[in-house]
Amino acid sequence: MSIILDHVNYIYGADTALSVHALQDVNLVIPDGQFIGLIGHTGSGKSTLVQHLNGLIKPTSGNIYFNGEDIHASDYDKKKLRSKVGLVFQYPEHQLFEIDVFSDVCFGPKNLGLSKQETELRAYAALKQVGLEDEYFYQSPFDLSGGQKRRVAIAGVLAMKPDVLVLDEPTAGLDPKGRDEILDQIVKLKEETGITVILVSHSMEDVAKYVERILVMNQGSVLYDDVPKEVFKHYKQLEEVGLAAPQVTYIMQALRESGMPVGVDATTIEEAKREILKAVGRK
């Protein structure tokens, strides 16, 4: 198993009058190669949770294991952990700083102590993995579009060759075309490498389309942990905690209520299309 969270609690400002219980008794097993969606309203504990996965935050209580080792043991190598569990923050392009794209992507592997040749090979491979054309490699990252900057930032993490890629709202602020391009590249990357992907997102449509497992956070606890179809069956409960189901779910519910004999567990447009065609007697 890749990552295990065992009774993890985290309190901001512990032992003060302003303490906030951000995570409450979180127990999770994240196996190798899974594509997970992490959703929850603002303040639900999502970002706090993902920052625990590579040791940026230490639990107030509980334990976190990566490949069977306690990441907060006194002799554990946190630097190695952070090369294996890569975290891409929201608006990661704000962290770009080198004179050109290629140099920026080289920064991470270079700091692992790799040779110049290995560093550059990794940077080249990572930029190709995110679909950035060679013509942009030696441009300033600040001259690129928002979507291209996002790809460069993701490539900088991929160049570390992580086993787990955590993406905190990777499509925030992008137009629909840019959003789809980024997520399609991530799916392609996962298929090619078998990497574990954890996608934090406010878009129910994106989560429904791409992930195989959804974790719903609410008030620091895991409210639901299941496949998308099962989670979105609880759309009324999700609404109560400030979330929603994909629009397709509501459309299918409305069609059923109007008398059309359709299933109501479709979570993507393609699934809804097949269900509606079936209902009207077409194949």
Salt bridges, closest charged atoms under 4 A:
ASP6 OD1 - HIS7 NE2 3.78
ASP25 OD1 - HIS7 ND1 2.65
GLU93 OE1 - ARG150 NE 2.70
GLU118 OE2 - ARG122 NE 3.18
GLU120 OE2 - LYS116 NZ 2.77
ASP134 OD1 - LYS128 NZ 2.79
GLU169 OE2 - HIS202 ND1 2.36
GLU181 OE1 - ARG151 NH2 3.08
GLU181 OE2 - LYS177 NZ 2.57
ASP206 OD2 - ARG179 NE 3.48
GLU212 OE2 - LYS190 NZ 3.93
ASP225 OD1 - ARG213 NE 2.78
GLU230 OE2 - LYS233 NZ 3.11
GLU271 OE1 - LYS229 NZ 3.09
